[in-house]
C-alpha cells in the first residue's frame, strides 16, 4: 500500500473510532435520561408510576349514590384538556349516572410507564385493570360484571402532584 492510501486508511479508522465513541456516549446519555439513574429521575419515575395507578383507578370508579363526589374526584385527578372536558361535561355525566345508575370500581392489575420526561414533568402510562360494574335496580346492586381494560394515561406533574391530562382505552391489535 502506498503512502497516501496509508494516510486515508488511518484517518478512516480514526474517524470510525471517534464515531463509535460518540455513538456510545450519546447512546448512554439518552439511556440515562430515559431510564434515569439519578435519584431525581428515580423518584420522578416512581411517583409517576404510583400516580398513574391511582389516577386510573379514580377515573374508573363511581358510586351512583354519591355522584357529585365521584365527579369531584375525577376533576381532582385531572388537569389541562381533560379537566376542561370533565368540567364542561359535568352536567351530562351527572344526568347519565342518574339515568343508568351502576357502581364501578377498578382494581389495578399492572401499570407501566411508556414515556417519562423528567425535565418536562410529563409521563405516559398504560394500566391494566379489572373494572367491576353492578347496575343498581331499586337501590339494590345487580349481578356484577368484570371488564378487563387497558387504559393509556398522559400525566403532567403539577404543583399538586401528578394529574391526568388525557386518558383513553388501548385497543387490542388483531
N, CA, C and O of each residue as an XYZ file, in Angstrom:
696
protein
N       0.867     -1.165      0.000
C       0.000      0.000      0.000
C       0.915      1.230      0.000
O       1.901      1.299      0.734
N       0.560      2.171     -0.828
C       1.400      3.362     -0.952
C       1.096      4.354      0.169
O       0.105      4.203      0.883
N       1.946      5.363      0.322
C       1.870      6.354      1.381
C       0.541      7.060      1.510
O       0.005      7.126      2.617
N      -0.041      7.612      0.399
C      -1.306      8.329      0.549
C      -2.445      7.414      1.010
O      -3.317      7.855      1.758
N      -2.454      6.176      0.586
C      -3.521      5.259      0.988
C      -3.404      4.895      2.458
O      -4.414      4.694      3.132
N      -2.186      4.810      2.956
C      -1.987      4.528      4.379
C      -2.595      5.650      5.222
O      -3.223      5.393      6.250
N      -2.407      6.873      4.787
C      -2.964      8.027      5.498
C      -4.487      7.967      5.468
O      -5.138      8.210      6.484
N      -5.060      7.643      4.302
C      -6.521      7.550      4.168
C      -7.060      6.450      5.075
O      -8.070      6.647      5.751
N      -6.404      5.304      5.098
C      -6.855      4.190      5.929
C      -6.769      4.565      7.410
O      -7.708      4.306      8.163
N      -5.674      5.162      7.830
C      -5.506      5.554      9.228
C      -6.545      6.602      9.620
O      -7.154      6.501     10.685
N      -6.752      7.611      8.765
C      -7.761      8.637      9.055
C      -9.165      8.042      9.110
O      -9.971      8.402      9.968
N      -9.446      7.130      8.185
C     -10.767      6.478      8.189
C     -10.967      5.687      9.464
O     -12.048      5.727     10.052
N      -9.947      4.969      9.900
C     -10.039      4.190     11.132
C     -10.245      5.121     12.336
O     -11.061      4.832     13.211
N      -9.514      6.220     12.377
C      -9.682      7.177     13.481
C     -11.081      7.795     13.488
O     -11.685      7.956     14.548
N     -11.595      8.141     12.302
C     -12.954      8.694     12.216
C     -13.991      7.657     12.655
O     -14.956      7.987     13.343
N     -13.781      6.403     12.251
C     -14.710      5.341     12.652
C     -14.691      5.165     14.166
O     -15.748      5.038     14.784
N     -13.505      5.157     14.771
C     -13.408      5.032     16.224
C     -14.058      6.217     16.926
O     -14.772      6.042     17.914
N     -13.813      7.422     16.418
C     -14.433      8.606     17.008
C     -15.953      8.540     16.881
O     -16.668      8.900     17.816
N     -16.452      8.083     15.735
C     -17.896      7.947     15.536
C     -18.507      6.927     16.474
O     -19.581      7.153     17.032
N     -17.818      5.791     16.650
C     -18.323      4.769     17.577
C     -18.296      5.286     19.012
O     -19.213      5.022     19.790
N     -17.251      6.018     19.359
C     -17.180      6.593     20.699
C     -18.308      7.585     20.938
O     -18.945      7.565     21.991
N     -18.559      8.457     19.958
C     -19.642      9.436     20.090
C     -20.992      8.740     20.163
O     -21.845      9.110     20.969
N     -21.184      7.730     19.318
C     -22.458      6.995     19.341
C     -22.660      6.326     20.697
O     -23.761      6.333     21.248
N     -21.588      5.750     21.227
C     -21.689      5.112     22.540
C     -22.012      6.116     23.632
O     -22.870      5.862     24.477
N     -21.328      7.258     23.619
C     -21.570      8.287     24.629
C     -23.000      8.819     24.550
O     -23.683      8.919     25.570
N     -23.456      9.160     23.341
C     -24.805      9.700     23.201
C     -25.859      8.640     23.495
O     -26.920      8.952     24.034
N     -25.574      7.396     23.147
C     -26.493      6.307     23.493
C     -26.622      6.154     24.996
O     -27.723      5.984     25.521
N     -25.487      6.215     25.690
C     -25.505      6.131     27.144
C     -26.254      7.322     27.746
O     -27.058      7.150     28.662
N     -25.995      8.523     27.236
C     -26.661      9.726     27.748
C     -28.167      9.645     27.517
O     -28.952     10.023     28.387
N     -28.568      9.152     26.348
C     -30.003      9.012     26.060
C     -30.627      8.000     27.002
O     -31.687      8.249     27.576
N     -29.965      6.845     27.163
C     -30.496      5.814     28.051
C     -30.591      6.334     29.481
O     -31.599      6.120     30.155
N     -29.567      7.001     29.936
C     -29.563      7.520     31.296
C     -30.684      8.535     31.502
O     -31.313      8.569     32.560
N     -30.930      9.359     30.490
C     -32.020     10.341     30.594
C     -33.368      9.644     30.566
O     -34.281     10.030     31.296
N     -33.504      8.620     29.730
C     -34.788      7.923     29.594
C     -35.041      7.017     30.790
O     -36.120      7.061     31.380
N     -34.069      6.201     31.154
C     -34.254      5.252     32.250
C     -34.036      5.938     33.583
O     -34.683      5.612     34.578
N     -33.150      6.856     33.592
C     -32.912      7.632     34.796
C     -32.232      6.848     35.889
O     -32.835      5.962     36.495
N     -30.997      7.166     36.142
C     -30.327      6.518     37.250
C     -30.085      7.503     38.386
O     -29.680      7.107     39.479
N     -30.331      8.778     38.133
C     -30.151      9.751     39.201
C     -31.291      9.610     40.194
O     -32.369      9.119     39.858
N     -31.045     10.040     41.400
C     -32.075      9.944     42.440
C     -33.326     10.710     42.044
O     -34.441     10.249     42.291
N     -33.154     11.879     41.430
C     -34.317     12.672     40.999
C     -35.130     11.923     39.955
O     -36.358     11.898     40.023
N     -34.454     11.315     38.991
C     -35.160     10.588     37.938
C     -35.889      9.372     38.507
O     -37.020      9.079     38.118
N     -35.240      8.675     39.421
C     -35.867      7.503     40.040
C     -37.090      7.924     40.845
O     -38.144      7.295     40.749
N     -36.955      8.973     41.630
C     -38.096      9.468     42.415
C     -39.238      9.926     41.508
O     -40.406      9.653     41.783
N     -38.894     10.618     40.434
C     -39.913     11.084     39.498
C     -40.623      9.908     38.848
O     -41.850      9.890     38.750
N     -39.844      8.923     38.404
C     -40.424      7.734     37.774
C     -41.348      7.002     38.745
O     -42.473      6.649     38.391
N     -40.871      6.776     39.967
C     -41.685      6.069     40.954
C     -42.960      6.833     41.293
O     -44.026      6.236     41.441
N     -42.847      8.160     41.418
C     -44.022      8.979     41.704
C     -45.029      8.947     40.570
O     -46.235      8.870     40.806
N     -44.542      9.006     39.347
C     -45.437      8.944     38.187
C     -46.131      7.590     38.111
O     -47.317      7.515     37.788
N     -45.402      6.532     38.406
C     -45.979      5.184     38.364
C     -47.064      5.018     39.425
O     -48.141      4.495     39.137
N     -46.785      5.459     40.645
C     -47.802      5.392     41.714
C     -49.030      6.221     41.346
O     -50.168      5.785     41.520
N     -48.774      7.419     40.836
C     -49.883      8.307     40.475
C     -50.718      7.696     39.348
O     -51.947      7.768     39.379
N     -50.067      7.103     38.364
C     -50.805      6.502     37.246
C     -51.760      5.424     37.745
O     -52.901      5.340     37.292
N     -51.292      4.605     38.674
C     -52.162      3.558     39.247
C     -53.381      4.182     39.916
O     -54.515      3.765     39.679
N     -53.133      5.185     40.755
C     -54.226      5.810     41.499
C     -55.171      6.575     40.578
O     -56.391      6.477     40.717
N     -54.618      7.329     39.650
C     -55.456      8.124     38.748
C     -56.325      7.235     37.864
O     -57.498      7.536     37.643
N     -55.755      6.144     37.360
C     -56.532      5.229     36.520
C     -57.694      4.647     37.308
O     -58.810      4.549     36.797
N     -57.436      4.263     38.544
C     -58.494      3.708     39.390
C     -59.566      4.761     39.678
O     -60.758      4.474     39.574
N     -59.156      5.954     40.033
C     -60.095      7.039     40.344
C     -61.002      7.340     39.164
O     -62.207      7.528     39.329
N     -60.414      7.385     37.968
C     -61.192      7.754     36.777
C     -62.129      6.649     36.299
O     -62.921      6.863     35.381
N     -62.045      5.466     36.915
C     -62.947      4.364     36.563
C     -63.905      4.010     37.704
O     -64.650      3.034     37.609
N     -63.888      4.794     38.773
C     -64.684      4.475     39.960
C     -65.827      5.463     40.109
O     -65.665      6.673     39.953
N     -66.996      4.898     40.418
C     -68.160      5.764     40.662
C     -69.134      5.056     41.603
O     -69.336      3.844     41.532
N     -69.719      5.849     42.473
C     -70.772      5.374     43.361
C     -71.999      6.227     43.034
O     -72.017      7.419     43.343
N     -73.027      5.636     42.411
C     -74.175      6.436     41.985
C     -74.975      7.050     43.127
O     -75.764      7.968     42.903
N     -74.784      6.555     44.353
C     -75.498      7.179     45.478
C     -74.820      8.490     45.892
O     -75.413      9.301     46.604
N     -73.549      8.699     45.432
C     -72.835      9.951     45.692
C     -72.130     10.408     44.413
O     -70.903     10.494     44.376
N     -72.903     10.701     43.369
C     -72.281     11.007     42.076
C     -71.429     12.278     42.088
O     -70.417     12.348     41.391
N     -71.828     13.277     42.871
C     -71.035     14.509     42.910
C     -69.632     14.253     43.454
O     -68.662     14.854     42.991
N     -69.527     13.351     44.447
C     -68.211     13.020     44.996
C     -67.335     12.368     43.927
O     -66.146     12.670     43.822
N     -67.927     11.476     43.138
C     -67.164     10.809     42.068
C     -66.703     11.822     41.023
O     -65.554     11.785     40.585
N     -67.586     12.715     40.629
C     -67.223     13.713     39.628
C     -66.180     14.689     40.180
O     -65.303     15.144     39.446
N     -66.277     15.012     41.478
C     -65.254     15.849     42.106
C     -63.896     15.137     42.089
O     -62.865     15.753     41.818
N     -63.911     13.832     42.383
C     -62.666     13.052     42.375
C     -62.071     12.992     40.969
O     -60.855     13.084     40.804
N     -62.928     12.838     39.957
C     -62.444     12.831     38.569
C     -61.754     14.159     38.258
O     -60.663     14.189     37.688
N     -62.413     15.259     38.644
C     -61.842     16.571     38.359
C     -60.547     16.805     39.145
O     -59.620     17.435     38.636
N     -60.482     16.301     40.376
C     -59.262     16.450     41.178
C     -58.107     15.647     40.583
O     -56.944     15.973     40.820
N     -58.412     14.603     39.816
C     -57.388     13.755     39.207
C     -56.900     14.297     37.870
O     -55.957     13.758     37.291
N     -57.530     15.353     37.378
C     -57.262     15.821     36.013
C     -56.674     17.223     35.993
O     -56.765     17.976     36.963
N     -56.070     17.548     34.857
C     -55.580     18.891     34.584
C     -55.646     19.120     33.077
O     -55.871     18.186     32.307
N     -55.455     20.334     32.676
C     -55.392     20.642     31.244
C     -56.688     20.344     30.505
O     -57.782     20.615     31.000
N     -56.542     19.778     29.306
C     -57.702     19.500     28.457
C     -58.685     18.519     29.091
O     -59.898     18.673     28.943
N     -58.172     17.518     29.790
C     -59.071     16.546     30.420
C     -59.916     17.221     31.497
O     -61.116     16.962     31.591
N     -59.310     18.076     32.303
C     -60.069     18.786     33.336
C     -61.125     19.685     32.697
O     -62.260     19.744     33.170
N     -60.755     20.382     31.629
C     -61.720     21.251     30.943
C     -62.888     20.438     30.403
O     -64.040     20.862     30.496
N     -62.590     19.261     29.834
C     -63.653     18.403     29.301
C     -64.558     17.896     30.417
O     -65.780     17.902     30.270
N     -63.975     17.458     31.528
C     -64.780     16.960     32.645
C     -65.685     18.048     33.214
O     -66.842     17.787     33.544
N     -65.166     19.251     33.327
C     -65.991     20.359     33.826
C     -67.095     20.711     32.841
O     -68.234     20.973     33.229
N     -66.742     20.712     31.558
C     -67.725     21.035     30.514
C     -68.836     19.984     30.473
O     -70.000     20.325     30.260
N     -68.485     18.699     30.676
C     -69.455     17.601     30.564
C     -70.042     17.173     31.901
O     -70.725     16.151     31.970
N     -69.793     17.927     32.961
C     -70.234     17.504     34.291
C     -71.748     17.269     34.345
O     -72.196     16.248     34.866
N     -72.517     18.184     33.823
C     -73.979     18.028     33.841
C     -74.425     16.801     33.064
O     -75.290     16.051     33.517
N     -73.839     16.600     31.904
C     -74.177     15.427     31.083
C     -73.787     14.136     31.811
O     -74.546     13.167     31.801
N     -72.610     14.121     32.440
C     -72.172     12.931     33.182
C     -73.091     12.660     34.372
O     -73.431     11.510     34.649
N     -73.486     13.704     35.061
C     -74.386     13.561     36.209
C     -75.738     13.004     35.762
O     -76.293     12.120     36.415
N     -76.265     13.519     34.651
C     -77.530     13.002     34.117
C     -77.408     11.532     33.740
O     -78.324     10.750     33.996
N     -76.289     11.150     33.136
C     -76.080      9.761     32.722
C     -76.010      8.831     33.930
O     -76.545      7.724     33.897
N     -75.351      9.281     34.993
C     -75.248      8.478     36.213
C     -76.628      8.283     36.835
O     -76.956      7.192     37.300
N     -77.426      9.334     36.842
C     -78.777      9.230     37.409
C     -79.688      8.382     36.531
O     -80.539      7.650     37.036
N     -79.511      8.480     35.234
C     -80.353      7.748     34.278
C     -80.066      6.247     34.304
O     -80.993      5.439     34.257
N     -78.800      5.874     34.378
C     -78.397      4.458     34.386
C     -77.424      4.219     35.533
O     -76.227      4.041     35.306
N     -77.935      4.214     36.769
C     -77.022      4.096     37.902
C     -76.358      2.721     37.976
O     -77.017      1.689     37.849
N     -75.078      2.729     38.180
C     -74.339      1.489     38.434
C     -73.063      1.853     39.176
O     -72.475      2.913     38.963
N     -72.651      0.939     40.059
C     -71.391      1.142     40.753
C     -70.267      0.674     39.841
O     -70.446     -0.223     39.017
N     -69.133      1.284     40.001
C     -67.967      0.900     39.214
C     -66.736      1.073     40.086
O     -66.470      2.158     40.603
N     -65.986     -0.016     40.242
C     -64.732      0.043     40.985
C     -63.641     -0.599     40.137
O     -63.887     -1.554     39.401
N     -62.448     -0.065     40.250
C     -61.332     -0.559     39.447
C     -60.238     -1.111     40.348
O     -59.826     -0.483     41.323
N     -59.783     -2.303     39.992
C     -58.624     -2.910     40.649
C     -57.489     -2.923     39.636
O     -57.573     -3.587     38.603
N     -56.436     -2.191     39.936
C     -55.296     -2.118     39.023
C     -54.511     -3.419     39.113
O     -54.126     -3.863     40.195
N     -54.285     -4.018     37.947
C     -53.530     -5.264     37.866
C     -52.052     -4.958     37.642
O     -51.190     -5.526     38.313
N     -51.760     -4.067     36.708
C     -50.376     -3.720     36.385
C     -50.335     -2.353     35.730
O     -51.262     -1.964     35.020
N     -49.262     -1.635     35.973
C     -49.057     -0.322     35.363
C     -47.610     -0.218     34.916
O     -46.699     -0.671     35.608
N     -47.409      0.380     33.759
C     -46.056      0.610     33.264
C     -45.983      1.984     32.619
O     -46.922      2.424     31.956
N     -44.871      2.647     32.818
C     -44.634      3.909     32.121
C     -44.079      3.586     30.745
O     -43.153      2.785     30.609
N     -44.645      4.208     29.736
C     -44.133      4.030     28.379
C     -43.312      5.224     27.948
O     -42.615      5.170     26.936
N     -43.391      6.310     28.716
C     -42.628      7.509     28.400
C     -42.504      8.329     29.677
O     -43.438      8.414     30.475
N     -41.337      8.928     29.853
C     -41.116      9.802     31.004
C     -40.123     10.875     30.592
O     -39.024     10.579     30.124
N     -40.528     12.123     30.772
C     -39.628     13.249     30.538
C     -39.504     13.982     31.867
O     -40.365     14.779     32.238
N     -38.418     13.696     32.573
C     -38.220     14.249     33.910
C     -38.176     15.771     33.864
O     -38.793     16.441     34.692
N     -37.444     16.315     32.894
C     -37.283     17.773     32.846
C     -38.586     18.491     32.510
O     -38.819     19.602     32.986
N     -39.442     17.867     31.694
C     -40.725     18.484     31.335
C     -41.822     18.144     32.346
O     -42.870     18.789     32.359
N     -41.591     17.138     33.192
C     -42.613     16.725     34.152
C     -43.807     16.091     33.475
O     -44.952     16.348     33.848
N     -43.538     15.251     32.465
C     -44.611     14.559     31.758
C     -44.314     13.067     31.721
O     -43.161     12.640     31.785
N     -45.376     12.291     31.615
C     -45.238     10.837     31.532
C     -46.449     10.266     30.808
O     -47.513     10.881     30.752
N     -46.260      9.087     30.263
C     -47.350      8.328     29.667
C     -47.315      6.944     30.298
O     -46.245      6.357     30.459
N     -48.479      6.427     30.655
C     -48.565      5.117     31.301
C     -49.666      4.296     30.659
O     -50.641      4.827     30.128
N     -49.484      2.998     30.722
C     -50.543      2.069     30.342
C     -50.859      1.246     31.580
O     -49.963      0.705     32.229
N     -52.136      1.161     31.896
C     -52.587      0.455     33.088
C     -53.568     -0.635     32.696
O     -54.531     -0.392     31.968
N     -53.313     -1.836     33.186
C     -54.257     -2.939     33.024
C     -55.062     -3.024     34.307
O     -54.501     -3.013     35.402
N     -56.371     -3.109     34.171
C     -57.219     -3.144     35.356
C     -58.459     -3.987     35.128
O     -58.905     -4.191     33.999
N     -58.995     -4.464     36.226
C     -60.285     -5.146     36.232
C     -61.294     -4.152     36.785
O     -61.154     -3.673     37.911
N     -62.309     -3.845     35.988
C     -63.341     -2.909     36.404
C     -64.620     -3.696     36.670
O     -65.167     -4.339     35.774
N     -65.084     -3.635     37.913
C     -66.297     -4.342     38.314
C     -67.453     -3.356     38.312
O     -67.399     -2.319     38.973
N     -68.499     -3.687     37.563
C     -69.679     -2.834     37.486
C     -70.900     -3.627     37.936
O     -71.061     -4.802     37.607
N     -71.751     -2.951     38.695
C     -73.005     -3.534     39.160
C     -74.114     -2.523     38.941
O     -74.080     -1.434     39.515
N     -75.102     -2.868     38.117
C     -76.224     -1.944     37.947
C     -77.045     -1.882     39.236
O     -77.170     -2.872     39.957
N     -77.597     -0.715     39.506
C     -78.475     -0.564     40.665
C     -79.917     -0.598     40.188
O     -80.322      0.165     39.311
N     -80.682     -1.503     40.786
C     -82.103     -1.603     40.489
C     -82.837     -1.446     41.814
O     -82.708     -2.281     42.710
N     -83.613     -0.361     41.931
C     -84.296     -0.044     43.184
C     -83.293      0.033     44.337
O     -83.538     -0.495     45.421
N     -82.178      0.685     44.092
C     -81.099      0.862     45.071
C     -80.460     -0.435     45.540
O     -79.778     -0.456     46.564
N     -80.676     -1.521     44.797
C     -80.070     -2.803     45.110
C     -79.094     -3.172     43.997
O     -79.468     -3.178     42.824
N     -77.840     -3.479     44.354
C     -76.868     -3.841     43.312
C     -77.267     -5.130     42.594
O     -77.664     -6.115     43.217
N     -77.151     -5.095     41.279
C     -77.430     -6.276     40.477
C     -76.190     -7.139     40.347
O     -75.191     -6.929     41.035
N     -76.273     -8.114     39.453
C     -75.162     -9.034     39.210
C     -73.950     -8.262     38.683
O     -74.049     -7.576     37.666
N     -72.816     -8.368     39.362
C     -71.632     -7.635     38.891
C     -71.018     -8.281     37.649
O     -71.063     -9.498     37.466
N     -70.458     -7.448     36.826
C     -69.680     -7.921     35.679
C     -68.292     -7.301     35.797
O     -68.129     -6.186     36.293
N     -67.311     -8.042     35.336
C     -65.934     -7.572     35.383
C     -65.425     -7.434     33.961
O     -65.481     -8.371     33.164
N     -64.928     -6.242     33.664
C     -64.310     -5.984     32.361
C     -62.826     -5.765     32.584
O     -62.408     -5.096     33.529
N     -62.058     -6.336     31.704
C     -60.615     -6.094     31.756
C     -60.298     -4.985     30.766
O     -60.558     -5.104     29.569
N     -59.737     -3.915     31.284
C     -59.428     -2.751     30.458
C     -57.932     -2.463     30.487
O     -57.241     -2.717     31.474
N     -57.464     -1.927     29.375
C     -56.127     -1.347     29.324
C     -56.323      0.120     28.983
O     -56.930      0.464     27.968
N     -55.801      0.972     29.844
C     -56.024      2.401     29.719
C     -54.679      3.110     29.564
O     -53.719      2.817     30.277
N     -54.631      4.041     28.622
C     -53.449      4.889     28.451
C     -53.737      6.225     29.121
O     -54.773      6.844     28.881
N     -52.813      6.657     29.958
C     -52.921      7.941     30.639
C     -51.720      8.798     30.264
O     -50.585      8.321     30.238
N     -51.979     10.047     29.979
C     -50.916     11.021     29.825
C     -50.934     11.861     31.090
O     -51.982     12.364     31.496
N     -49.776     12.011     31.707
C     -49.685     12.670     33.007
C     -48.835     13.934     32.936
O     -47.937     14.063     32.104
N     -49.150     14.854     33.832
C     -48.384     16.095     33.962
C     -48.142     16.321     35.444
O     -49.056     16.202     36.261
N     -46.902     16.648     35.783
C     -46.575     16.959     37.168
C     -46.949     18.414     37.441
O     -46.414     19.328     36.814
N     -47.866     18.619     38.375
C     -48.331     19.962     38.730
C     -47.878     20.276     40.156
O     -47.275     19.435     40.823
N     -48.170     21.477     40.610
C     -47.849     21.846     41.991
C     -48.579     20.948     42.989
O     -48.124     20.779     44.120
N     -49.708     20.373     42.574
C     -50.495     19.496     43.434
C     -50.172     18.022     43.206
O     -50.875     17.152     43.721
N     -49.125     17.730     42.447
C     -48.757     16.343     42.168
C     -49.101     15.963     40.730
O     -49.477     16.813     39.923
N     -48.966     14.675     40.425
C     -49.263     14.182     39.079
C     -50.758     14.217     38.823
O     -51.552     13.837     39.685
N     -51.140     14.672     37.642
C     -52.543     14.720     37.214
C     -52.623     14.150     35.803
O     -51.645     14.171     35.056
N     -53.793     13.644     35.453
C     -54.027     13.123     34.107
C     -54.413     14.264     33.173
O     -55.283     15.073     33.495
N     -53.761     14.325     32.016
C     -54.121     15.323     31.004
C     -54.949     14.704     29.890
O     -55.646     15.411     29.163
N     -54.873     13.385     29.755
C     -55.727     12.673     28.802
C     -55.781     11.207     29.217
O     -54.902     10.705     29.916
N     -56.820     10.551     28.775
C     -56.999      9.142     29.052
C     -57.785      8.512     27.907
O     -58.600      9.169     27.259
N     -57.533      7.260     27.675
C     -58.256      6.546     26.628
C     -57.962      5.069     26.704
O     -56.966      4.648     27.293
N     -58.833      4.290     26.105
C     -58.639      2.847     26.088
C     -57.578      2.479     25.063
O     -57.477      3.085     23.997
N     -56.797      1.479     25.411
C     -55.827      0.916     24.478
C     -56.541     -0.203     23.743
O     -57.029     -1.148     24.363
N     -56.603     -0.100     22.443
C     -57.301     -1.092     21.632
C     -56.393     -2.280     21.389
O     -55.208     -2.114     21.104
N     -56.944     -3.477     21.502
C     -56.185     -4.691     21.218
C     -55.962     -4.802     19.723
O     -56.852     -4.514     18.922
N     -54.780     -5.217     19.365
C     -54.482     -5.423     17.941
C     -54.901     -6.826     17.545
O     -54.666     -7.795     18.267
N     -55.517     -6.910     16.400
C     -55.936     -8.234     15.942
C     -55.242     -8.593     14.661
O     -55.467     -9.675     14.119
